[in-house]
Amino acid sequence: MKISSEGRQLRDEEVPYLDSADFRLLSRFIHNEYGLNVTETKKGMIEARLRKRLRKLGVSSFNSYCTYLFSPQGIRDELDCFLDEITTNKTEFFRQPDQFEYLGNYVIPLLYGSMTGFERPVRVWSAACASGEEPYSIAMVFRELSERFQGLKCLITGSDLSTAVLEKARVGVYTEDEAKPVPQAMLKRNFLRSRDHSQKLLRIVPELRSMVQLLRLNLVASDYGFNHLFDIIFCRNVVIYFDRPTQEKLLQRLCENLVHGGWLFTGNAETISGMDLPLVPKAPGIYRKQLNDDKY
């Protein structure tokens, strides 16, 4: 790897542009390993996001960066940083609020009725959970309903490809602006305010954090490593970043990880039209896996 001789960070003008050959090399790697569809239209975005890595490392060209990234040292030391830069992690609390209303008003009561007498918790997976707003929103809904449904328990698994956003989710600290979508009653119950009010920071209460386990997971990996099926899967605003064949393959695998009669929540703009999937639409972006005689 070529590094500036002084070992210093480079200025932006010292880093040349990302040429087409290096972009194709990176886009093929991203698609083959992580399923993301990085077309030529995203070249400028990838270049802008990676320039800060080149500057920080003192790497003099994108070609040198590719050589480093794909070396044993780069895979060990740089790959996570690379993924943190190229992945999109837009999220917010109670995003698509109509889906959370459906979850609380219909899905959870239905599951509770079907699982009465079962000791295990309702199992929920928030795939591509980014910095944790989605799984914590789900946890808040369950916590509210636990007062109504005696014995209701849930275990929420949040997963993402980016280690940086997962670390934020583990800490569970958010700004007041980030927490604005949370209803006031839920905000008071589920967040602790920083003692230094000037920081305008809030932290998820320990009771809620204990309901969510977080792990790094590649959605196109050959084995997710789960030893159980899920009753509910949230995989929202994710498949739009994959090409059509990868989308269908991913959705088929999500269905394989759902119990019969389980629920899949997707982004409102995402469609399963024309795909051979065992899903029945119930509401915008909400599907139920077809039932059979199996118990869950």
ABEGO torsion letter per residue (X at the ends): XBBBAAGBBBBAAABBBBBAAAAAAAAAAAAAAAGBBBBAAAAAAAAAAAAAAAAAAGBABAAAAAAAAABAAAAAAAAAAAAAAABBABBBBGBGAAAAAAAAAAAAAAAAAAABGBABBBBBBBBGAEAGAAAAAAAAAAAAAAAABBGBBBBBBBBBABAAAAAAAAAGBBBAAAAAABBAAAAAAABBBBABAAAGBBBBBAAAAAABBBBBBBAABABAGBABBBABBBBBGAAAABBAAAAAAAAAAAAAABBBGBBBBBBAABBABGBBBBBBBABBGBBBBBBBABBX
